[in-house]
Amino acid sequence: MDNKKHNLDHAEYIRLLMSSQAQICAYIQALVQNFQDAEDIFQETAVIAWEKFDEYTPGSSFIAWAMTIARYRIMYYWNKNKNSIVHYSDATVKSIETYMARRAEKPSSDLSHLDDCLKKLSAGDVQLIQARYSHKRTIKRMAEELGRSVQGLYSTLSRIHLLLAECIQRQRLVQER
């Protein structure tokens, strides 16, 4: 490959990666509960995607393509860490990947909906969400700091996620009317 083409490919790769990074990270984080491990998997995914970028079909969904690479990295991670808390079936992983890729392709006001829905949570629930995502704490570390069990904290965060998802869904329905 000549140097000029290589530079164009690199620029296009960076543009595509930057525009889809949040969605790919969210996909990985949904399947890998440890934030640092999820970050590592994203970095591995980005490197592999660059190495295989000549296999990407221009004009197709970069997000779906990159999420497929991420899925294989996640499965490798699970195989390597058999004692991790959360494992999903292949069908569930593929379903999440398809959903996330489809959602990433459509413009959405979900972030503004999320902001509105966060305001409806109790102060304690907001603090848990902030500790988990804004401060990037692991569930294990949070459980230790709060004197709670890891499983109990997972349950609480799952309840909060469900509340937020339901609230966002209601706001979408109102917006569509």
Secondary structure, DSSP 4 states (H G I P E B T S, - for coil): --HHHHHHHHHHHHHHHHHHHHHHHHHHHHH---HHHHHHHHHHHHHHHHHTGGGS-TTS-HHHHHHHHHHHHHHHHHHHTTT-S----HHHHHHHHHHHHHHHHS---HHHHHHHHHHTS-HHHHHHHIIIIIS---HHHHHHHHT--HHHHHHHHHHHHHHHHHHHHHHHHHHH-
